[in-house]
Amino acid sequence: MKIGDIVTRKVCGEDMQFCILGFYTKQSTGERVAILAMLDPTTIVEASVQELAPVSPRGIFALTTNLYVH
């Protein structure tokens, strides 16, 4: 799997779709963990590419976790 892939995961017994935003490794266990963004068909929007601004990996982690990224 890689960043940008669409994956499914059970949430409350239902399959939900997510987009992989990134990965990190838990220092305590060595387990590889994916950072996911839930895809919600009720909030799909479109935008001109010129309106979009890039987000750094550090910014993605800051939005999705309280872990410190070095």
Secondary structure as GFF3:
##gff-version 3
##sequence-region A 1 70
A	DSSP	beta_strand	6	11	.	.	.	ID=ss1
A	DSSP	beta_strand	14	25	.	.	.	ID=ss2
A	DSSP	beta_strand	32	38	.	.	.	ID=ss3
A	DSSP	three_ten_helix	41	43	.	.	.	ID=ss4
A	DSSP	three_ten_helix	49	51	.	.	.	ID=ss5
A	DSSP	alpha_helix	57	64	.	.	.	ID=ss6
###
